[in-house]
Amino acid sequence: MVQLDPGAVVEGRVTRVTDFGAFIQFENGETGLVHISQIAHSFVRNIHDHVREGENVEVKVLGRDERGRLDLSIKELLEEPEEIPRPRAIGRQSPQFEAKLRSFMRDAKERGGSGGGGKKGPATAKRKK
């Protein structure tokens, strides 16, 4: 019989892969989830690059959640890299876009607008008659 206590390292079969993780079934019929954050030490953009339905994987039992569901990790069994790779940074916007944004922000500041929620400027204040 498979022991599914916290800290146990067991083998199971991937039964379903979703955008948020992989479901692993054990020989006793119980199923647990490896959340996408517990797949690898690096950023996982596409979980299908790491696990596939039907394959057997070794996982570490982290524990059970408040509903009694198994919380599993593959990452805990992998050697941690010296430096964890970071996701690639998003490139800069076009110079035209940045110029328009600066102009908009400058105009908004000159009008006294704070982008919302602040005091109303003279153009939008209610006037008494």
Salt bridges, closest charged atoms under 4 A:
GLU30 OE2 - ARG64 NH1 2.66
ASP65 OD2 - ARG69 NE 2.70
GLU98 OE1 - ARG92 NH2 2.64
